[in-house]
């Protein structure tokens, strides 16, 4: 099959995580489109708003020369970015909740200003708006995703993958996030990857270095799941493992389809909703939906 990015199955860390948790949730988040708008649907939550706002500030720094990167207060930048997440747009039920999450974001950015670490060093910027490559041309599957930060090591002419964590939950050791990031960085720029770390901004001044995933093993794991996702899309079979009543991951999306949510924002691709009484707070996450 000739590669065609318009008919290809695109997979990312976020979409793979959705599928592994619940195929029905994967369908509702990544395939389903509202017939009246032609848009996909998304549920906004306070933790997602926090993650998106902090990441937007950090991402903006990679476009600034190293010496000038921290000249402007990151907190002031955050205040401007936060305008897009005020009230319902950020999934906040009360002004008190919004204030709490906003202050958490400011504290994380103050931590970076006081302990800039890799932010004060040279960085590599992948020249793709959305980094991606053909993980299988024959099977028409593309792997994509945004990597938070690539620190440049001049001595080794190599890069250090860094992922900034704004959620309270620690990334599982068996997470596919770093294997996917290693694959993406390896294929989307020329320098070797020699290091990978997480930075838990809520409670740590320093990075937590992780074992760099093996590329062959990473490819094997990711393409196997990609094939499962491609088959599910071909057969249009996206069953929730917990049956017709749904699970924690797909039930909130089902409520949106039933008209129980409130539309608070929209863009060219997605309609953003909130639920009045979510059964649980959406899991602490800093993922950007792709």
TASULZI-V568063 format. One record per helix or strand. SS is the DSSP state (hx for helix, st for strand). FROM is the first residue (numbers start at 1). TO is the last residue. If there is no record, write none. Layout:
((SS & FROM & TO) (SS & FROM & TO))
//
This chain:
((st & 9 & 11) (hx & 13 & 21) (hx & 23 & 30) (st & 40 & 43) (hx & 46 & 61) (hx & 66 & 68) (hx & 74 & 85) (hx & 87 & 90) (hx & 95 & 114) (hx & 117 & 120) (st & 123 & 123) (st & 132 & 136) (st & 141 & 144) (st & 149 & 153) (st & 158 & 165) (hx & 177 & 188) (st & 192 & 200) (st & 208 & 210) (hx & 215 & 235) (hx & 251 & 257) (st & 261 & 266) (st & 270 & 275))
//
